[in-house]
Amino acid sequence: MDYTYPYSWIIPLIPLPIPMLIGVGLIVFPTATKNLRRMWSFPNIFLLFVVMLLSVYLSIQQINKSSIYQYVWSWTINNDFSLDFGYLIDSLASIMVILISTVGILVLFYSDNYMYHDRGYLRFFSYMSFFTTSMLGLVTSVNLIQIYIFWELVGMCSYLLIGFWFTRPIAANACQKAFVTNRVGDFGLLLGILGLYAITGSFEFRDLFEIVNKLVSNNEVNFVFLTLCALLLFTGAVAKSSQFPLHVWLPDAMEGPTPISALIHAATMVAAGIFLVARLLPLFIIIPHIMNFISLIGIVTLLFGATLSLAQKDIKRSLAYSTMSQLGYMMLALGMGSYQAALFHLITHAYSKALLFLGSGSIIHSMEAIVGYSPNKSQNMVLMGGLKKHVPITKTAFFIGTLSLCGIPPLACFWSKDQILNDSWLYSPLCAIIACFTAGLTAFYMFRIYLLTFEGHLNVHFKNYSGQKSGFCYSISPWGKEIQKNKFSLLFIENNNEKGIFFFLNTTYRIFENGKKMIRPFISIACFGIQNTFFYPPESDSTMLFSMSILVLFTCLVGIIGIPYNQSGIFFDLLSNLLNPSINLLHPNQNHFIDWYEFFINGIFSVSLSFFGIFIAFFSYKPIYSSFENFNLKNAFFKGGNYNTALWEKIINLIYNWSYNRGYIDFFYRISLAGGLRRFAELTHFFDRQVIDGIPNAFGLISFFGGEGIKYFGTGRISSYLLVYLGFVLVFIFLLFYLFRLVF
């Protein structure tokens, strides 16, 4: 261990050569670099694999000895000011490095096939490598200034990757929205860092904790200013981890490639805010009321994200709101002081949500093989259904990820979410009730996604899948469903601008499920040689399925570190050592041991909530319903009864409109912030043009017209000048006489 830690500084730099070499190759040998573009994926994955091996070794050392290694060197020294750079390796940093490297490897392996046909293949991998470098530098930073530098680099990479398809206006707008929203949090983070430096005179974590603790104990600090600095620090985490009210950028960020959503917006970058709060948690605990505010933001976010995911049609956007809700669980746990529960849920959620996003990418990839590239069709769950027959591996992987996020044992998220729910009852019954209610909502909207996507029947017209804008066929399902015709039927099919007449007599035709297309053999007889091809969504490539399969293993097995065997059991000690905080956190929820009986009772309650949500989802979205819009509340809930359903339907419609319109938060920001700023800009523009510029312009006009008027008196005749002079003298005498009369 002693020989490994001194070389840990190389961890963030290992992936960096890839973007540098790609850039040099595109400048010096552009043709050869583009022709051999797929060769760049192997060294990228290999270098990240090296990072994973180093991180696993360091984590083993952390579990065995729970040691902390920190090394710094001076970057600049000026009088009393000294800025140091370095690296910090502790349990938090090592587990974050493992998370980044493992998910990163699988996403890169997945992306090699997913992005193969994209013209920006090299640009994609260079962005990904630079993002990995920035994220690794962030989690191993030794002070707040170093964190802020890598914080901004992570934000820049996110901006580039969200707007990867920058030729699409919606993607360009999404990356700008993410950039502007995160600038709000980043500016608050910078102000908080500077404020803490003004109080303590240091940027180092341990110095900050010790100095602030001493100042608070001796009552030698302005509590209002200290609290404001802490809130500003937390603002950065709110924006980066998509907490309310700075969450609006995350759903729009789904306009980037799906592997980006899996790596950045599910497992790593959005976890940076959770990491920052966890790193600064010893500071937040010292300051009064900050922990309550953190838990308040967490509880609002988890409820808000769950409700906004209920009626979304885009599969990636619905998963994005799910990510927002789960990040709220982590923030709630940190606000309660449940350090281990928050980081444990960070780990389990990262693997489960990465699996779900890669599964959604596999679905989109399969749908694009049918409809072409069209987010309105390939990502719209309302246009899906019945996919389980044609993408069985993707369906199984997505189903496991769905069960995990719903909190079904023995999958990963059950152990971490159950621990958060148990701690919430000790912290606040109101928070616990909201958290438990949201757990049921999570099961509902996750199974809504699964049922709309994989179950049921074809929900879209066949012409959308065959690629024929005018083609129409109702005699055979493109999903391979057998349909009987009991009488003559006349059907017109247009294929390549040629029409044919088909006659069917009690015949069953079927598309074979072991191929991507089939040419109907009877057409050559009945249609005078015209052939028509039918498609259905194919299963994804083996490289994509391999990444998903590994994530399935993580989803099934990573929760084992949280099994409460007993107070001295190997599994619970593994969790305690792996997620051991750098500084002891004195909180009633920390190191809370439970026995099997208590765990079993608590687990029954949380699992019952999940099964109730699953039951409601199945009852609402079972295969006979293709979408929520076609859901008949009266027939479904009150069939055969004498109940008045008007109020119930209004409530359901209100919830649906609230969720579908994103809680009207974007509309509010557009009216109040964007509209207000625009009106303020128009007002300042009017003031600048009419007042600031108007005053000198008015003097100019007065001088101009005055000169124009006076020049007509310059005739050159002395008699005219004398007449004007006498006129002014008479006016002056008249005014003088008038004033004399007023005075005397």
N, C-alpha and C positions, 0 to 999 in steps of 0.2 A: 504494500500500500504506500509506504513512504517513498518508493521509487516511481510510483504512478502519478501521485498528485502533482508533483512539480511540473509535469508535462501536460496537465489538463488544459492549459491555456490554448492548446492546439485544437481542441474540440470545435470551437466555432469556425475555425479557419479551414477545416478539412473540406467542406463542400465548396469553398470559394473559388478554387481553380477552374471549375466548370464554366461559370459565366464569363470568366476572364478569357479562357481558351476559345470559347464560342465567339466572343467578340473579336478576338484577334483573327480567328479563322475566317470570319465573315468579311473582315477588312483586307486581309492578305490573300486568302484563297477562297473567295466567295463561292465559286462554282463547285469546287471539290467539297467544301464544307456542307453545301446544300445537298449535294448528291449522296454524301455519306452521313446524312443527318441522323439516322437511327443508331449510329455507332456511339452517339453522345449519351444515350440513355444508360448504357452499361456502366461507364465510369461514374456517372452520377449516382446510380444505385449502389455501386460498390463502395464509394467513399462514404455514403450515408450508412452503409452496413458496418464500416469501420467505426463510425461514431457510435452506433448501437452497441457494438462489442465493448468499447471503452466505457460507455455509460452503464452497461450491465455489470461490468467488473467493479466500477466505483460504487454502484448500488449494493453489491454484495458486501463490499467493505463497510458501507454505511450500516447495513443490517447487523454486521458482526460487532462493530465497535462504536457506531453512532458518533463518529468524529466529524469535526468541521475543519476544513482546510481553506485558508485565505491567504492570497499573495497579492501584494500591491507594489507598484513602482510609481514614482513621481513623474508626472507629465509636465507640469509647469509649477514654478514656485516664484511668488512675487510678494516680498515682505511677509505679512502674516497669512497670506493666502496660498494654499497648496492644493492642487488638484491631482488626485491619484487615480490611476487605472489599475485594473487587476482582474482577478476572478475568484469566485467563491464557490466552493463545492461542499454542499451539505445534503441532507436527505431531500429537501425540496428541489434543489437544483438537479440532483441526480435523477429523480423520478420524472421531472419535466423533460430532461434530455432523452430518457428512455421513451417517453410518450412521443416526442417530436420525431425521433429517429425511426421508431417502429412504424408509426402511421405514415411517415414520409416515404419510407421504402415501399410500402404497399401501394400508396397512391401513385408514386412514380412508376412502379411496375404496371399498374392499371392504366396510367396515362399513356404509356408507350403504344398501346393499341387504340385507346380512346381518341388520341390526338394524331394518329398516324396520317390521316388524310388532310389534316389542317395545314395550311401554308405557313402558319406561325409556329410550327413544331419546335424549331430551335429556340425561338424567342420564349416559348412556353417553358422549356427546361432551364433556360438561363434565369428566368424570373423565379422559378421554383427553387433553384439552387441558392440564389441570393436571398430569397425569403428564409430558407432554412438556416443560412449563416446568420442572418439578423435575429432570428428567433433563438438560436442557440446562444448568441451573444447576450441576448436579453436575460435569459434565465440564469446565466452564470455571472451576471454583473455584480460588482462589489460595492457600488454606491449608486446614489440617485442620479447623478449626472450621467454615468455610463448607461444606466437603465433608460434615461431619456433619449440618449443618442440612438440606441438600438430600437427604442420605442418608435421613433420617427422613421427609421429605416423599415421597420415592419409595416408601418402605415403606408409608406411609399410603395412597397412591394404589393400590398393589398390593393392600392389604387391601380397599379399597372395590371394586376391579374383580374380584377373585377372588370376593367375596361379592356380586356385582352382583345375582344372583337370590337374595336373602337369604331369601325365603320358603321356599326349599328347604332342609331341615335339613342335607343333605350339603354344600351350598355354604356355609352359615353355619359349619359345623364346619371346612371347608377354609380359609376366610379366618382363622378364629381360630387354626388350627394354623400357618398361615404367619406370622401376627403373633407368636405366642409363640416360634416357632423363630427368627425373625429378631431378636427381642428379645435372645436369648442372644448372638448375634454382635454386635449393636449395643452392648450393654453392654460387651462386651470391647473393641470399637472405642473407646468413650468412655474406658475405663480406660487403653488404650494411648496415646491422645492426651494425656491428663492426665499420664501417666508420662513421655512424651517432653518435655512442657513442663517438668516438674520437672527433667529432665536438662539441657535446652538453653535453656529460657526463651523459646522461640519456637514459633509454629505455622506459619511460612512454610516452604515446601518447600526452597528453596535454602539457607536458614539452617540448617534441620535437617540437611541432607546435609553441609554444610561443618563444622558444630559437632561432629556425631557422628564424622565422619571425623577431625577433629583430636583429639577426646577418645580415640578408639580408638588412634590412632597414638602418642599420648603416654602411653597406659595410665593415663588419669586418670578412668576411669569404672568403675562396678561392672558387670561383664559379665553377671552373672546378672540383675540388674534390667533392664539394657538389652535382653537377650534376651527377658525376660518381656514387656516393653513391645512389642517387635516381634511376638511371638506373639499378643498381645492385638489388635494392629492387624490381623494376618492373620485372626483369628477373625471379624471383620466381613466380610471377603471370602469366607471359607468359608461363612457363612450366606447371604449375598446371591447368591453364584454356585453355590449348591447343591452344595457339596463335602462329601464324607464327613467326619464323621458327621451334619452338619446338613443333609442333603439331603432329609429326609422330607417337607418341605412342598411340593416342586415337583410331584410326581405328583398330589397332591390339589388343587393349584392349577388343574388342568385343568377344574375344575367351573365356572370362569368362561366367558364367551363365547369362542369360538374366535379372533376377532381379537385378544383380549387375550393369548391364548397365543402368537400369532404376533409381537406387538410386544414384550410385556413378558418373557415366559418363553422367548423364543427369540433375540431380537436385541438388546434394550436393557438391561432391568433386571438380568437374570442376568449380563450383561456388565459391570455396575458393579463387581462384585468383581474381575474381571480388570483393569478399568481402574485400580482402586485399587492393586492389586499392581504394575501397570506404572508407575504414577505414583511409587510409593514404592520401586521396584526399586533405585535407587542407594543408598537407605538399607539395604535388606535385604542387599545385596551386602557392605556394610561389616561387618555383624554375623556372626560365625562361626556355622555350622550352620543358619542360618535358611533359606538357599537349599536345602539338602538336605531340610529338613522340608517346604518348599513343593513340591518335586518328589515327595516321598513321598506327600503328600496328593493330588497330581495323578495319580500312577500308580495309587493305590488307587481313586480316584474313577472314572477312565476304565474300569478293569476292572470295578468294581462296577456302574456304570451300564449297561455293555454286557451283563452277565450278567442283570441284572434286567429288561432289555427283551426277553429271548428268548421269554417265554411269556405276555406281557400280551395281554389280549383287547381292551381299550379302545384305539382307534387313537391318541387324543391322549395317553394315559398312556404308551404305548410310545414315542411321539415325545419325551415329556418325559424319559424315562430316556435316550434317545439324546442329548438336549441335555445332560444331566448328564455323559455320557461324553465328549462333545466339549469341554465346559468343562474336564474333566480333562486333555485334551490341551493346552489352552491353559495351564493351571496348571503342567503338567509342563514346557512350554517356558519359562515364566517362571522356574521353579526351576532350569532348566539355564542360564539367562542368555540364552536365544535370544529376545531382545526382539522382533525383526522377525518371526520365525516365529509367535510367539504372537499378535501383533496381526494378522498376515496371516490366520491361521486364524480369528480373531475376525471379520474382515470377510467372508471367504468363507462361513463357517458361518452368519453372520447372514442373508445373502440366501438361502442354500440351505434353511435350516431355516424361515425365514419362508415360503418357497414351499411347503414340505411342510405346515406348519400351515394355511396358507390352502387348500391342496389338501384336507386333511382336513376343513376347514370346508365346502368345496364338496361333499364326499362326504356329510357329515352333513346339510347343507342339502337335498341331493337325497333322502336316505333319509327325512328328516322329512316330505317331501311324500307319502311312502307310508305310513309307520307312525305319523305324528304325532310330537309331541315326546316322546321316550322315550330317554334316554341308554343304557339297557340294550339297546336295539335299534339305534338310529341310530348308535351309536359302537362297537358290538361287531363286530369283524372276523369272528368266527366266523359271524355271521348275514349276511355279505356274500358277494360272489363274482360273477363275470361282469359287473361294472359297466363294463368297457371298451367294451362295445357301446353303452352308453346315455349315458356321460359321456366321450366320447373326448378332449375338450380337457383336462378335469381329469386324465384318465388320462395324457396325454402330459406335462403339466406335472409331475405327481407322479412320473412315471418319470424325468424329467430331474433332479429334485431328489434322487431316490433314487440315481441313478448318481453324482451329484456327491458326496453324503455317503459313498458307498462308495469314493470316491477313484479314479474312472475318468476318465482324460484324454480330452479336454482341458478338462473341466469344473472349476469353481472350486476345490473342496475338494481336488482331487488335488494342486495345486501347494503348498498350505499344509501339508497333512498329510504329504506326502512330505518337505518340508523339516524338519518336526518329527521324523519317523522317522530321517532322516539324522543330525540333531544328537544324537538319543538314543544312537546307536551311539558317538559320540564322548564322551558323558557317562558312560554306564554300560551295559554289555552286558545286564544283567538288566532294566533299565528298557526297553531297546530290544526285548528279546524279548517282554515284556508288552505294549508298545505295538503291536508288529507282530501279536501274537496278537489283540489287541482290534480291530485294523483288519480282520482276517478276520471276527470276530464282528459288527462293524458291517455288513459286507456281508451277512452271514447274516440278521440281524434286520430290516434294512431291506428286503431282498427278501422276507422272510416277510410283512411288512406289505403290500407290493405284490401278492404272489401271492394272499394271502387276500382282498384287497379287490377286485382287478380281474380276476383270472383265475378259472378253474374254472367252477362252475355254481351254481345257486341253492342256498343253504345254509339257508334258512328256509322254514317252511310258508307257503303262499300266503295264508292268512288274516291273517298278520301284515302283509302288504303291502296287501291290499285293504281293510283296515279292518273286515272282517266277522268278528266273533268266532266265529260259528258256521258261516260259509261254508267250503266245501271244494271245490276243483276240481283234478283231476289230469289232465284231458284237454288242458289248454293251459297252457303255461308263461308266467308273467307277464313273462318276459324276451324273449318273442318267438320261442321255440324251437318248431319244427314237430314235432308228434307225430301219428303215424298210429294210427288205431283200425281193426283188422282184423275186428272183430265187434261185435255189439250190446253196448252197455254201458249200465248204468243209473246215473244220477248225480243226487243230490239237492243242490240249491244253495238256500241260504236267503238272500234278498235283501230287505231291508226287511220281514222277518217273513213273507215269502211264499215258498212252496215250489213248485218246478216239476220236472217229469220230462223229461229230455233223452235222446234216442236218437241215437247216432252210427253212421254206416255208412261206413267207409273214407273218411273225410273229414279233410282237413288244414285247420286254422284257424291263423291267424297274426296276431299283433299288429304293426301297422305301426310302424317305428322312427322315423317322422317326427312323431309326436304323443305326447302324454302319456297318452292313454287311447283306448280304442276300444270302441264298443258292438257286440257281436256280432250280426250281422244275422239269423242263423238262429234266434235265441232267440224272436223275435216269432212264428215259425211253430211251433216245437217246444215252446214254453213258454207258449203262450196269452197272448202279449203282455207277458210279464215280461222286463225288460231287466236285464242285469248288466254292470258296467263293470270293466275290468281296467286296473291302473296299473303303471307301472314307473318307476324313478327318473329324473327329467328332468335335463338339463344345467342348470348354474347360470346366473344372469343375466349379461348382457354386462359389467356393471360389475365383478362379481367376477372374471370371466375376464380382464378387462383388467389388473387388478392382478397376477394370476398370470402373465400373459404378460410384463409388464415384469420381474417377478422372474425369469422364465425367461431373459430377456436378461442380467440381472445375473449369474445363475448360470453362464451360458455364457461371459461376457466378462470378469468381474472378475478371474479368475485370470490374465489376461494381464499384470498388473503384476508377477507373480512369475516370468515366464519367464526363465530364466538364459541370456540371449543370449551375453554374454561379460563380462569384467571391466569394460569401459568401455561396455557396450551400453546403449542407451536404456531398455530395459525394466527391467534390473536396477538402474540408477541411479534409475529412477522409484520402485521399491520402497524403495530405501535412503533416498531423500530423503523419501518420503511417510511412512515409519515410522521416521524418525530420532529417537532418544531425546533428551530435553532435556539430559541430562548423559551424557557418554561412559561407556559400560559396557565395562570392560576384561574381556573374557571370551573364551576361545578359540573359542566358537561364533559370536561376533558378527562380522559382515562376512565370513563364510566364503564364498568364491567357488568355484564349481565349473564345469567345462567341460561341453560337451554329452555327451561320452562317459561321464564319471562320472555325470552326471545320468541318462543313458539306462539305465545298468546299475542304478542305485538305483531308478529308476522301474519297471523290469521286475519287480523283487522285490516292491515294494508293490502293483503292479497284479495280480501273480500271487496274492498273498494275498487280494485282493478277489474275484478271479474264483473262487478256491477256495471262499470263503464263499458266493458267489452260486450255485455249482454245488451245494453242500450244501443250500442253501435250496430250490432248484428240485427237487432230488431228494427232499426231505422234504415239500414243500408243493406239489407239482405238482397240476394240476387234479383228479386222481382222489381227492385227499384234501381234505376240506372243512375240517378243523381238526387240530390236533396231537393232540387227544383221540382221533381216529379213526385215528391213524397207527399202523400195525402194524409194529413194529420187526423182528420176526422175518421177516415176508414181504418187507420192503423191503431189509433188509441181508443176510439170510442165506437167502434163498429158494433152495432146492435144495441147501443145504450141510448139513454135519453138525456145525455149531458149537453150543456151549452158550451160549445167549443170556441166561441168567438174570442173570448178573453185568452184562452190557451193559444190559439193561433196567432193572436197579436203578440203575445209574449215570445213565441218561437220566431216569428218574423222579425221582431225587434232584435233578438239575439243574433239571428242570421245576418241582418243588415249591418249590425254593429261589427260582427266578425268579418264579413266580406269586404266592408269598407275600411278595415284596419282600425277600427275604433275611432274613426274620423280624426285621428291625430295628424295625419298628413294634410288633411284638408284644413285643420286648425293652424298648422304651421304655415301652410301656403297663404292663408288669409291674414293671419296675425303677424308672422315674422317676415315672410317673403313679400306679402302685400304691404305690410307696414313699412318695411325698409324701402320698398319702391315708392310709396307715397312720401316718405321722408326725403328720399332722393329727389323726387319731383319738386317738393317744397324748397329744398336747399338750392336746386337748380333755378327755380323761379326767383328766390332771394338773390342768388348770385347774379343772374342776368338783369333783373329789374331794379335791384337796390345797389348792390356793390358796383356793377357796371353802369347802372342807370344814373348815379350821381355824377360821375365825370362826363358821361355822355350828355347829361342835361346841361352842364356848364359849357360843353362844346357847342351844343345847339344854341344856347343863349348867345355865345360869342359869335356864332355864325350869322344868326338872324340879326343880331345887333350891328354887326359889321355891314351886312347887306343893307340894313335900313339907313345907317349913317352915311354910307357912300353916296346916297342920292342928295345929301345936303352939300356935298363938296362940288359946287358948280363953278367956283373960281371968281364969283362976283362979290365985291365987298359989301354992296348994299344988302345982299341976301344974308351974309354973315352978321351984319349989324342988326338986321331984323330978328334973327334968331337970338342974338345976344340980348336985345331989348326984351324979347319975350321971356327969357329966363330971369332977367332982372325984375320984370313986373311980377312974375310968379313968386320970386323970392320976397319982394316987398309985400305982396299980399299975404303970404304966410307969416311974415314977421309982424304985420299989423294984426293979424288974427290972433297970434299968440299973445301980443301985448294986450289985446282986449280981454283974453281969457285970464290973464294974470291980474290985471288991474281993473 
